Amino acid sequence: MSSQKIMSTLTETKKAIKGGEFLIRETQAHEIFIPEEFTEEQKMIAQTCKDFLKQEVYPHLDLIDSQKDPKLMPSLLDKAGALGLLGTSVPQELGGFGMDFNTTMLVAEAVGGGYSFAVAISAHTGIGTLPILYYGNDAQKKKYIPKLASGEWKASYCLTEPDSGSDANSGKTKAKLTADGKHYLITGQKMWITNGGFADVFIVFAKIDNDKNLTAFIVEKDFGGITMNEEEKKMGIKGSSTRQIFFNDCKVPVENLLSERENGFKIAVNILNIGRIKLGVGALGGSKGTISQAIKYSNERKQFGVAISTFGAIKHKIAEVVTKIFASESAHYRASQNIDDAYNAFVAGGMDSGQARLKALEEFAIECAILKVHGSEVLDFSVDEGVQIYGGMGFSAEGPMDRAYRDARINRIFEGTNEINRLLTIDMLLKRAMKGTLDLMTPAMAVQKELTSIPDFGASDDTALFAKEKKALANLKKAGLMVSGAAIQKFMMKLSDEQEILMNLADMLIEGYVAESVILRVEKLVGVRGEKACEVEIAMAMIYLHYAIEKAAGAGKQAIYGFAEGDELRFMMLGLKRFTKIDAYNLKEARRKVANYAIGKGEYPF
């Protein structure tokens, strides 16, 4: 069965199945997965990860960060391997657990609060292992994957170079075939290599001769010709091994070429899709740990004779952080289940498992980029407010916020900077529209027609839960289509040069996706538990929707100001105002409700 037929079949059963389709199609609450649906077994796996952090990582954070014991981080990976935490996504026949993508996301979230250890395990299980798992031949997988899944061998990923970061395909590392045709000699320099100091296996990207595109290789440390600088001195994640690595005629057997010649750039892009959404959900794990510490401190810290958690200003901060985490979490697991559903459809259609996983992730690459941005920025917001709640102790290296604050910052750079990912979301969306895989033109034209028509003030049933809010969400999407359509008409093929406007459009897209996700999650919860039992969740959905519309309106205004003038500007601003209206809501009381619940639980409570 062709991939087109598979996706057609899946679309019949899952309404919002295509990546990016959320912008032009209304999704129903019953169609999405929500975290409350995780099974007891899945929750136990997550708890195992959290227990591991409490027992093996948290008691040694200072020693880990000092790197005085170079064997400490590898030993932690060994222990994680013994528990099976390194093989969650590896098939059982290769020594892993063969978990579905959604479960591996839950694991990534659970270890995401592990500071530098989270970076090491994520690099090993993700960008270090998955290129071989998804692109390796049978012999390569049988040789390397079981040892990587057990932790016997540690993995690293060598892509970035001094002069090639976001522009990865411009790398200068070279590979030259030996005269006897049995080896490639790799020469070049790689930098910012996570796990570089102790890795046994490197995924190395190089260009063979004068090739235009990169080729990937599996390189063992014992091949020789490998040297490295001392550990990098970094702002944060100080316990993560980060090295510059030099390859000088490193002799790599020809059978260690990964996939096909010049397929390296495609491998890098597709593996980064996985890395992006996993980074986003891992950041949420860090966010939950941070706000839980801040809530606990606010309950203990007394000022003016009372706990600071009783102050409205502190409640505001706690509620904002908790709400943004809850909303981002809703979007992450919505997307990861969509990826699983697409994977299952591809496999059912006869596609190879590894190819199906890559195809499913490629289908939802837009969502992966969105969630990398959102998750990492929620973490930055969480640690910043965490410092503020702690006050003077937040600025002290003796308190927990110092490490959390510094370690969080890298996540907006890892896996493609947030600026690059914002640009990618719009670029991928427009390319799909041009290919005809997403029909953006029809809804965009409908929005233009609606703008010139008289608004519909007819009676409608607004008594159902979130009825008005769903109208506001639909209008928010229309605002994005309106501004995007006008920008495309204005700049045509030169739109890619208008990065500021593209990032404004991306923010509108991001907020629309996340706001819809949290509304649908809460609607589904209410269907199970009833409104009374979901008062706090309803409050968070309302808080986030108001925030999202306000942010999207601001981004839309900046974009319009950037290219429109005169009558066009006035017309578009009227349209933006029309599409970003929302009924008044007492956000202060909603935040207090959320904060009081979290404060009463003494931690992030969802």
C-alpha positions, 0 to 999 in steps of 0.5 A: 500500500502506498504512503498516500493511501495509508495516510488517506485511510488514517485520515478517515479514522483520525480527523487531524492526522496530517502534520500542520493540519491543525491550522485549517481543520477543527479537531474534536476532543475525543480525537486527541490523547491526553496525559491522564490516559497513560496506563498504570504500567506507563506511569510505573516506568516514569516513576522508575525514572524519577526514583533513579534521579532521586537515588542516583543523581540528585545526591551527587549534583555538585560532584557531577557538575565539578567533573572531578570524577570522569567515571561518574557520568558513564557509571550513571549511564551504566546504572540506567542501562541496567534498569533498561532506561537506555533501551526504551525505544529499541526493539526487543530483538535488539535488547530493548523494550520496544516501547511506543513513541508516546511512552518514550516521550513520558520517559524523556519527560521523567528524566528531563529534571536530571540537569546534566544527566538528562543531557547525557542520557538524551544524547545517548538514547536519541541522536547517538543511538537512533541514527543506527537504529533507523538507518543502519543495515542489519549487520550494523544494528546487530553489532551496535544497538544491543551494546548501546541499549545496555550501556556497555557502549556510550554514544555521541553525535558529531555534526557541528563544526566551528563554521557550520552550526545551523547550516550543517551541510556546509561542514568541512570534515572530509572522508577519503576512500583508501587505495584498497577500497576497504576504509575511509580516512576521516579528517576534520574538527567537530565541536560542542560534542555531548558525551564526547569525553567518554563515548565509545561510538560516534555518529560522524558526518563528513563529505566524501571527496567533493560531494555536495551533501554529507555522509554519515559514518559509525566511528568507534573510538578504538579506530584511532586518529581521534584526539580531543580538547579538554572539557568545555567551560560552560554557563550551565550543564557543567556536568555534561561532557562537551568536547571538541573532537579532531579526526586525523586520518581516522580509519573507518571500515567501508561497512561503517558507512551509515545508510547511503552516500550523501544521505547524511544531511537527511539523516541529521534532519530527520533525527533532529525531528525526534530530538526536538520534540523529545527536548521539548518534553524533557524541558517540561520535566525540568519545569515541573521539578523547578516549580515544585521546588518553588512551591515548596519554598513558598510554603516554608518561607515566612515574611510579615509573619505568614508564608509567602505563598499567601501573597497574591503576587506569588500566587500569580507567578505560580499559576502562570508557570503551572498553566504554561506547563499544563498547556505545553504538556497537552500539546506534546502528548497530542502530537506524540500520539499523532506520531504513533498513530501515523507509525502504526498506519505505515506499518499496517501498510507494510512499511519497514518499522524504522522507515515507518517511524521516520516517515511518521516523524517527518509527517509531524515535523512542524509540530516537533519544531513548534514544541521544541520552541514552546517547551524550552521557553516554558522552561526558561519562564519557569526557572526565571520565576523560580528564582524570583519566588526564592528571592535572594536565595534564588540568586545564591549558589547555595539554593537549587535555582542557581543550577536550574537557571543556568542549565535551562538556557542551553535548551533554546540553542540545542537541536536548532535554535528557537529562531531557526525552528520558528523559521522552519515551522513557516517554511515547512507549512508553506512548502506543504501548501505549494506541494498540495499536501496541505490546502491552505489556499481555500481557507485563506481565501475564505478568510479574505471573503469573510473580512469583506462580509458583514459579521454574523451576529445570529443566535448560536448555542454558546451554552456548551462548555468552551463553545465561545472559546472554540470560536475564539480559537477558530478566529485565532487561526483565521488571524494567522491565515489572514496575516500569512496570506497578506505577507505571501502576496506582498513578498512572494518568493522573497518572503524568506528574507523577511525573518522578523515577519516569519517569526511573528507568523510562527508565534501565531501558529505556535500559540494557536496549536498550544491553546487548542491542545489545552482546550481539547484536553480539558474538554476531554477531561470534563467528559470523563470527570464532570465540570465540578471535578475539573474546575482548576483545569478549566481555569488553566484552559481559560488563562492560557487561551487569553494569554495565547490570543494576546500574544498572537495579536501582538505578533500579528500587529508587528507583522502587519506593521512590517509590510502594510501601510495606508488603507491596507494597514487599516483594513488588516488591523480591523481584521486582526482586531475582529479575529482576536476578540475574546470575552472578558474573564476574571483571570485574577480569580482563575489564577488564584484557583490554580495557585491555591490548588498547587500550593495545597498540594505542595508541588506541580499537581497534574 
